[in-house]
Amino acid sequence: MGERGYDRRKRIRLLKRMILGTIAAAIIIPIVVSIILGVRVVSLQSKVRELEEALVIYGNGIDGTTGVYTAANIEEVPEDTEPLIEEEGQQKLNGYEKQIYLTFDDGPSQNTDEILDILKEYDVKATFFVVGKTDERSVKAYQRIVAEGHTLAMHSYSHKYDEIYESRESFVEDLTKLQEYLYQVTGILPRFYRFPGGSSNTVSKVDIQELIAYLNESGITYFDWNIASGDAVSTQLSVDVIVENCVTKLDSTNECMILMHDAAEKETTVEALPEIIKTIQDRGDAVFLPVTDETIPVQHIKAKQ
């Protein structure tokens, strides 16, 4: 009887362990699955934001047409969905028919120094529409941009569309924060701005004319673009495609405002830069310039009179 009682107690203990194990598994497994799904959701949200920004830039023509890069056409030269805005009566500058403005959005990044090295090698000045970053490398990049004669311009402090375009007040707060910060670290008060997504973006909850009016009242000039390198898409374009996007449309306008991006994942943009510069210099009819007070603004949306 004692042996049977011992076996019975042993079976009961085993059964208790099985029950406790089942309960523990029922608690732990959903937690682990939730963590995994949470990580996946965050990753997907990041990809969605990239695609939304690319859609904002490339999906908004003034005529309402849309054009999104897909896997099928990514290696083709994308169609020009940006409006080409040409001012009448442009004069040749120092004998050059075309004025080329290389503009870099979203920096500083780990690629900024290499971009500046290339520009220095070819004796070319450019314009950097920067965002707000406080790390030491970024501060030095802002200072180097100014020291080497490039134009330091603004592209929003946060680059978060949903915050910047939530209201006029949030737009003003973001811009003022960036302008004052750049003045603090460089001694230069920037006067040029590029709307995230361009002035023709469709994500702003505020009438863009209201924001344009604020910029005009504040003595700030905004610039869009009329030639896009195509590097805003999340899929990395080849060097050849980026070069072709930048140089094949030069004949459509004399004031060429070229959109590129200064971001960590845009390695092929950096690789394409020397070829873009050499190809344009070989034309013999073009001069590279930074944006200045004398630059005629390229703007997708004009201020209402």
C-alpha beads as a LAMMPS data file, in Angstrom:
LAMMPS data file: protein, C-alpha beads

305 atoms
304 bonds

1 atom types
1 bond types

-500.0 500.0 xlo xhi
-500.0 500.0 ylo yhi
-500.0 500.0 zlo zhi

Masses

1 110.0

Atoms # bond

1 1 1 0.000 0.000 0.000
2 1 1 2.938 2.283 0.771
3 1 1 4.453 1.695 -2.646
4 1 1 1.144 2.314 -4.401
5 1 1 0.707 5.527 -2.392
6 1 1 4.165 6.690 -3.399
7 1 1 3.429 6.025 -7.093
8 1 1 0.171 7.905 -6.763
9 1 1 1.864 10.957 -5.214
10 1 1 4.511 10.810 -7.942
11 1 1 1.842 10.826 -10.655
12 1 1 0.100 13.765 -8.961
13 1 1 3.349 15.761 -8.813
14 1 1 3.997 14.989 -12.479
15 1 1 0.484 16.045 -13.356
16 1 1 0.942 19.305 -11.414
17 1 1 4.177 20.026 -13.290
18 1 1 2.429 19.404 -16.604
19 1 1 -0.420 21.723 -15.637
20 1 1 1.977 24.451 -14.464
21 1 1 4.042 24.037 -17.633
22 1 1 0.939 24.370 -19.767
23 1 1 -0.130 27.504 -17.882
24 1 1 3.377 29.006 -18.202
25 1 1 3.452 28.246 -21.922
26 1 1 0.015 29.802 -22.335
27 1 1 1.350 32.999 -20.741
28 1 1 4.845 33.140 -22.240
29 1 1 4.065 32.196 -25.845
30 1 1 1.572 35.058 -26.452
31 1 1 4.069 37.512 -24.924
32 1 1 6.871 36.314 -27.221
33 1 1 4.557 36.382 -30.240
34 1 1 3.429 39.910 -29.308
35 1 1 7.031 41.117 -29.073
36 1 1 7.893 39.608 -32.461
37 1 1 4.784 41.122 -34.061
38 1 1 5.556 44.493 -32.438
39 1 1 9.033 44.517 -33.976
40 1 1 7.563 43.602 -37.359
41 1 1 4.963 46.373 -37.092
42 1 1 7.624 48.994 -36.265
43 1 1 9.694 47.821 -39.241
44 1 1 6.680 47.963 -41.562
45 1 1 5.726 51.424 -40.288
46 1 1 9.227 52.641 -41.122
47 1 1 8.906 51.247 -44.659
48 1 1 5.462 52.836 -45.040
49 1 1 6.877 56.243 -44.030
50 1 1 9.635 55.886 -46.650
51 1 1 7.087 55.035 -49.332
52 1 1 4.805 57.899 -48.251
53 1 1 7.661 60.395 -48.531
54 1 1 8.608 59.059 -51.950
55 1 1 4.961 59.300 -53.010
56 1 1 4.727 62.877 -51.744
57 1 1 7.769 63.876 -53.798
58 1 1 7.073 61.938 -56.974
59 1 1 3.311 61.559 -56.963
60 1 1 2.199 65.161 -57.158
61 1 1 2.184 67.004 -60.422
62 1 1 0.464 70.381 -60.655
63 1 1 -1.959 68.814 -63.120
64 1 1 -2.953 66.220 -60.513
65 1 1 -1.208 63.301 -62.177
66 1 1 0.633 60.741 -60.118
67 1 1 3.706 58.678 -60.818
68 1 1 5.141 56.117 -58.409
69 1 1 8.281 54.100 -59.058
70 1 1 7.700 50.369 -59.090
71 1 1 9.973 47.347 -59.330
72 1 1 9.071 47.076 -62.987
73 1 1 10.357 50.505 -63.962
74 1 1 12.929 51.274 -61.296
75 1 1 15.873 50.787 -63.662
76 1 1 14.285 52.996 -66.274
77 1 1 14.692 56.748 -66.321
78 1 1 11.590 57.872 -64.362
79 1 1 9.192 60.177 -66.102
80 1 1 9.435 63.790 -65.041
81 1 1 6.510 64.438 -62.739
82 1 1 7.934 67.707 -61.411
83 1 1 6.726 70.907 -63.067
84 1 1 9.387 72.773 -64.990
85 1 1 9.024 76.412 -63.999
86 1 1 10.966 78.800 -66.184
87 1 1 11.149 82.536 -65.639
88 1 1 10.982 84.656 -68.780
89 1 1 13.865 86.857 -69.777
90 1 1 16.647 84.940 -68.034
91 1 1 20.034 86.401 -68.800
92 1 1 23.229 84.440 -69.362
93 1 1 25.482 84.470 -66.320
94 1 1 29.121 85.237 -67.127
95 1 1 28.646 83.803 -70.591
96 1 1 27.062 80.554 -69.359
97 1 1 23.606 79.764 -70.651
98 1 1 22.690 77.327 -67.888
99 1 1 22.866 77.756 -64.138
100 1 1 23.168 74.453 -62.283
101 1 1 22.151 74.218 -58.634
102 1 1 23.100 70.966 -56.926
103 1 1 20.875 70.667 -53.841
104 1 1 21.102 68.009 -51.136
105 1 1 18.170 67.322 -48.795
106 1 1 17.961 65.568 -45.401
107 1 1 21.585 65.869 -44.196
108 1 1 23.906 65.920 -42.485
109 1 1 24.706 62.207 -42.672
110 1 1 27.705 59.909 -42.682
111 1 1 28.029 60.756 -46.395
112 1 1 28.231 64.542 -45.989
113 1 1 32.009 64.737 -45.685
114 1 1 32.477 62.609 -48.803
115 1 1 30.037 64.810 -50.736
116 1 1 31.946 67.898 -49.589
117 1 1 35.248 66.277 -50.573
118 1 1 33.937 65.658 -54.098
119 1 1 32.594 69.190 -54.427
120 1 1 35.946 70.555 -53.265
121 1 1 37.844 68.386 -55.747
122 1 1 35.799 69.755 -58.659
123 1 1 35.610 73.308 -57.266
124 1 1 31.810 73.230 -57.202
125 1 1 29.535 75.031 -54.743
126 1 1 26.199 73.505 -53.751
127 1 1 23.234 74.008 -51.428
128 1 1 22.405 71.803 -48.443
129 1 1 18.805 71.798 -47.205
130 1 1 19.482 70.322 -43.784
131 1 1 17.466 68.978 -40.872
132 1 1 18.190 69.326 -37.157
133 1 1 20.844 67.009 -35.708
134 1 1 22.849 67.633 -32.564
135 1 1 25.568 64.963 -32.644
136 1 1 29.176 66.126 -32.961
137 1 1 29.624 64.875 -36.528
138 1 1 26.562 66.777 -37.713
139 1 1 27.624 69.996 -35.981
140 1 1 31.008 69.795 -37.702
141 1 1 29.248 69.119 -41.021
142 1 1 27.100 72.273 -40.680
143 1 1 30.233 74.271 -39.932
144 1 1 32.179 72.770 -42.823
145 1 1 29.344 73.499 -45.274
146 1 1 29.521 77.175 -44.329
147 1 1 33.329 77.337 -44.139
148 1 1 33.749 75.939 -47.665
149 1 1 31.382 78.428 -49.276
150 1 1 28.282 76.312 -49.767
151 1 1 24.805 77.527 -48.901
152 1 1 23.338 76.242 -45.655
153 1 1 19.558 76.120 -46.075
154 1 1 16.637 74.677 -44.114
155 1 1 14.520 71.556 -44.675
156 1 1 12.703 71.427 -41.286
157 1 1 14.091 70.420 -37.910
158 1 1 12.288 67.113 -37.430
159 1 1 11.365 66.102 -41.009
160 1 1 8.237 64.516 -39.510
161 1 1 5.456 65.352 -41.929
162 1 1 2.622 64.645 -39.518
163 1 1 4.067 67.090 -36.982
164 1 1 5.335 69.836 -39.295
165 1 1 2.115 70.094 -41.280
166 1 1 -0.295 69.606 -38.352
167 1 1 -0.904 73.368 -38.031
168 1 1 0.590 76.739 -38.885
169 1 1 1.890 76.950 -35.323
170 1 1 3.669 73.594 -35.528
171 1 1 5.226 74.563 -38.868
172 1 1 6.496 77.862 -37.464
173 1 1 7.792 76.173 -34.310
174 1 1 9.747 73.574 -36.292
175 1 1 11.248 76.095 -38.717
176 1 1 12.178 78.561 -35.966
177 1 1 13.836 75.805 -33.937
178 1 1 16.020 74.841 -36.912
179 1 1 16.876 78.398 -37.919
180 1 1 17.923 79.364 -34.386
181 1 1 19.880 76.138 -33.907
182 1 1 21.844 76.600 -37.143
183 1 1 22.607 80.190 -36.169
184 1 1 23.848 78.966 -32.799
185 1 1 26.279 76.403 -34.265
186 1 1 27.446 78.290 -37.388
187 1 1 26.829 82.006 -36.837
188 1 1 24.785 82.024 -40.054
189 1 1 21.036 82.716 -40.026
190 1 1 19.657 80.690 -42.976
191 1 1 17.140 82.439 -45.231
192 1 1 16.299 79.634 -47.684
193 1 1 13.830 76.794 -47.145
194 1 1 12.601 73.661 -48.884
195 1 1 9.281 72.208 -47.795
196 1 1 9.501 68.505 -46.918
197 1 1 7.794 66.920 -49.920
198 1 1 7.963 70.223 -51.805
199 1 1 5.466 73.068 -51.814
200 1 1 3.160 70.858 -53.915
201 1 1 2.914 68.146 -51.241
202 1 1 -0.539 66.784 -50.465
203 1 1 0.006 65.822 -46.818
204 1 1 -0.177 69.282 -45.256
205 1 1 -3.281 69.817 -43.124
206 1 1 -2.677 73.554 -43.479
207 1 1 -3.276 75.475 -46.690
208 1 1 0.222 75.706 -48.166
209 1 1 -0.497 79.311 -49.136
210 1 1 -0.721 80.132 -45.428
211 1 1 2.747 78.676 -44.870
212 1 1 4.125 80.427 -47.958
213 1 1 2.742 83.709 -46.640
214 1 1 4.552 83.160 -43.342
215 1 1 7.848 82.505 -45.148
216 1 1 7.427 85.650 -47.237
217 1 1 6.619 87.734 -44.158
218 1 1 9.729 86.339 -42.449
219 1 1 12.067 87.101 -45.345
220 1 1 12.595 83.419 -46.117
221 1 1 12.625 82.199 -49.738
222 1 1 11.474 78.664 -50.507
223 1 1 12.891 76.517 -53.298
224 1 1 11.526 73.388 -54.965
225 1 1 13.244 71.607 -57.865
226 1 1 12.780 70.985 -61.563
227 1 1 15.166 68.051 -62.005
228 1 1 15.090 65.021 -59.678
229 1 1 17.885 62.482 -59.329
230 1 1 15.285 59.872 -58.355
231 1 1 17.138 58.877 -55.192
232 1 1 14.179 59.659 -52.906
233 1 1 12.744 56.188 -53.500
234 1 1 13.436 53.558 -50.833
235 1 1 14.968 51.153 -53.373
236 1 1 18.541 52.147 -54.140
237 1 1 18.938 53.350 -57.731
238 1 1 22.019 52.474 -59.738
239 1 1 24.709 55.067 -60.379
240 1 1 23.921 55.099 -64.103
241 1 1 20.215 55.815 -63.532
242 1 1 20.949 58.661 -61.126
243 1 1 23.437 60.236 -63.558
244 1 1 20.988 59.896 -66.442
245 1 1 18.132 61.400 -64.410
246 1 1 20.264 64.441 -63.599
247 1 1 21.806 65.185 -66.992
248 1 1 19.209 64.230 -69.614
249 1 1 16.768 66.994 -68.630
250 1 1 19.215 69.880 -68.654
251 1 1 18.055 71.062 -72.073
252 1 1 14.494 71.602 -70.807
253 1 1 15.436 74.635 -68.668
254 1 1 18.263 77.097 -68.158
255 1 1 17.889 77.275 -64.383
256 1 1 18.458 73.687 -63.310
257 1 1 17.566 72.997 -59.664
258 1 1 18.649 69.376 -59.126
259 1 1 17.208 67.425 -56.194
260 1 1 19.475 64.881 -54.478
261 1 1 19.635 63.455 -50.983
262 1 1 22.353 63.425 -48.354
263 1 1 21.439 60.347 -46.311
264 1 1 23.283 57.312 -44.979
265 1 1 21.545 54.880 -47.333
266 1 1 22.176 56.967 -50.480
267 1 1 25.633 55.591 -51.324
268 1 1 24.955 55.486 -55.060
269 1 1 24.107 59.203 -55.032
270 1 1 27.599 59.893 -53.708
271 1 1 29.109 57.528 -56.274
272 1 1 27.177 59.239 -59.093
273 1 1 28.152 62.788 -58.078
274 1 1 31.583 62.970 -59.800
275 1 1 30.111 61.703 -63.082
276 1 1 27.222 64.182 -62.861
277 1 1 29.634 67.069 -62.333
278 1 1 32.061 65.987 -65.082
279 1 1 29.268 65.425 -67.601
280 1 1 27.799 68.876 -66.953
281 1 1 31.193 70.595 -66.981
282 1 1 32.009 68.958 -70.326
283 1 1 28.972 70.654 -71.900
284 1 1 30.763 73.992 -71.732
285 1 1 27.544 76.009 -71.406
286 1 1 26.798 75.528 -67.711
287 1 1 28.046 76.941 -64.418
288 1 1 27.514 75.467 -60.943
289 1 1 26.154 77.900 -58.363
290 1 1 24.955 77.813 -54.764
291 1 1 21.533 79.283 -53.992
292 1 1 21.833 82.975 -53.112
293 1 1 19.573 86.009 -52.825
294 1 1 20.016 86.513 -56.572
295 1 1 18.802 83.024 -57.474
296 1 1 15.423 82.961 -59.227
297 1 1 13.302 80.591 -57.102
298 1 1 12.035 77.387 -58.676
299 1 1 8.656 76.902 -57.035
300 1 1 5.933 74.336 -57.717
301 1 1 3.293 76.473 -55.988
302 1 1 3.458 80.233 -56.370
303 1 1 2.281 82.589 -53.647
304 1 1 -1.139 84.087 -54.269
305 1 1 -1.024 87.784 -55.000

Bonds

1 1 1 2
2 1 2 3
3 1 3 4
4 1 4 5
5 1 5 6
6 1 6 7
7 1 7 8
8 1 8 9
9 1 9 10
10 1 10 11
11 1 11 12
12 1 12 13
13 1 13 14
14 1 14 15
15 1 15 16
16 1 16 17
17 1 17 18
18 1 18 19
19 1 19 20
20 1 20 21
21 1 21 22
22 1 22 23
23 1 23 24
24 1 24 25
25 1 25 26
26 1 26 27
27 1 27 28
28 1 28 29
29 1 29 30
30 1 30 31
31 1 31 32
32 1 32 33
33 1 33 34
34 1 34 35
35 1 35 36
36 1 36 37
37 1 37 38
38 1 38 39
39 1 39 40
40 1 40 41
41 1 41 42
42 1 42 43
43 1 43 44
44 1 44 45
45 1 45 46
46 1 46 47
47 1 47 48
48 1 48 49
49 1 49 50
50 1 50 51
51 1 51 52
52 1 52 53
53 1 53 54
54 1 54 55
55 1 55 56
56 1 56 57
57 1 57 58
58 1 58 59
59 1 59 60
60 1 60 61
61 1 61 62
62 1 62 63
63 1 63 64
64 1 64 65
65 1 65 66
66 1 66 67
67 1 67 68
68 1 68 69
69 1 69 70
70 1 70 71
71 1 71 72
72 1 72 73
73 1 73 74
74 1 74 75
75 1 75 76
76 1 76 77
77 1 77 78
78 1 78 79
79 1 79 80
80 1 80 81
81 1 81 82
82 1 82 83
83 1 83 84
84 1 84 85
85 1 85 86
86 1 86 87
87 1 87 88
88 1 88 89
89 1 89 90
90 1 90 91
91 1 91 92
92 1 92 93
93 1 93 94
94 1 94 95
95 1 95 96
96 1 96 97
97 1 97 98
98 1 98 99
99 1 99 100
100 1 100 101
101 1 101 102
102 1 102 103
103 1 103 104
104 1 104 105
105 1 105 106
106 1 106 107
107 1 107 108
108 1 108 109
109 1 109 110
110 1 110 111
111 1 111 112
112 1 112 113
113 1 113 114
114 1 114 115
115 1 115 116
116 1 116 117
117 1 117 118
118 1 118 119
119 1 119 120
120 1 120 121
121 1 121 122
122 1 122 123
123 1 123 124
124 1 124 125
125 1 125 126
126 1 126 127
127 1 127 128
128 1 128 129
129 1 129 130
130 1 130 131
131 1 131 132
132 1 132 133
133 1 133 134
134 1 134 135
135 1 135 136
136 1 136 137
137 1 137 138
138 1 138 139
139 1 139 140
140 1 140 141
141 1 141 142
142 1 142 143
143 1 143 144
144 1 144 145
145 1 145 146
146 1 146 147
147 1 147 148
148 1 148 149
149 1 149 150
150 1 150 151
151 1 151 152
152 1 152 153
153 1 153 154
154 1 154 155
155 1 155 156
156 1 156 157
157 1 157 158
158 1 158 159
159 1 159 160
160 1 160 161
161 1 161 162
162 1 162 163
163 1 163 164
164 1 164 165
165 1 165 166
166 1 166 167
167 1 167 168
168 1 168 169
169 1 169 170
170 1 170 171
171 1 171 172
172 1 172 173
173 1 173 174
174 1 174 175
175 1 175 176
176 1 176 177
177 1 177 178
178 1 178 179
179 1 179 180
180 1 180 181
181 1 181 182
182 1 182 183
183 1 183 184
184 1 184 185
185 1 185 186
186 1 186 187
187 1 187 188
188 1 188 189
189 1 189 190
190 1 190 191
191 1 191 192
192 1 192 193
193 1 193 194
194 1 194 195
195 1 195 196
196 1 196 197
197 1 197 198
198 1 198 199
199 1 199 200
200 1 200 201
201 1 201 202
202 1 202 203
203 1 203 204
204 1 204 205
205 1 205 206
206 1 206 207
207 1 207 208
208 1 208 209
209 1 209 210
210 1 210 211
211 1 211 212
212 1 212 213
213 1 213 214
214 1 214 215
215 1 215 216
216 1 216 217
217 1 217 218
218 1 218 219
219 1 219 220
220 1 220 221
221 1 221 222
222 1 222 223
223 1 223 224
224 1 224 225
225 1 225 226
226 1 226 227
227 1 227 228
228 1 228 229
229 1 229 230
230 1 230 231
231 1 231 232
232 1 232 233
233 1 233 234
234 1 234 235
235 1 235 236
236 1 236 237
237 1 237 238
238 1 238 239
239 1 239 240
240 1 240 241
241 1 241 242
242 1 242 243
243 1 243 244
244 1 244 245
245 1 245 246
246 1 246 247
247 1 247 248
248 1 248 249
249 1 249 250
250 1 250 251
251 1 251 252
252 1 252 253
253 1 253 254
254 1 254 255
255 1 255 256
256 1 256 257
257 1 257 258
258 1 258 259
259 1 259 260
260 1 260 261
261 1 261 262
262 1 262 263
263 1 263 264
264 1 264 265
265 1 265 266
266 1 266 267
267 1 267 268
268 1 268 269
269 1 269 270
270 1 270 271
271 1 271 272
272 1 272 273
273 1 273 274
274 1 274 275
275 1 275 276
276 1 276 277
277 1 277 278
278 1 278 279
279 1 279 280
280 1 280 281
281 1 281 282
282 1 282 283
283 1 283 284
284 1 284 285
285 1 285 286
286 1 286 287
287 1 287 288
288 1 288 289
289 1 289 290
290 1 290 291
291 1 291 292
292 1 292 293
293 1 293 294
294 1 294 295
295 1 295 296
296 1 296 297
297 1 297 298
298 1 298 299
299 1 299 300
300 1 300 301
301 1 301 302
302 1 302 303
303 1 303 304
304 1 304 305
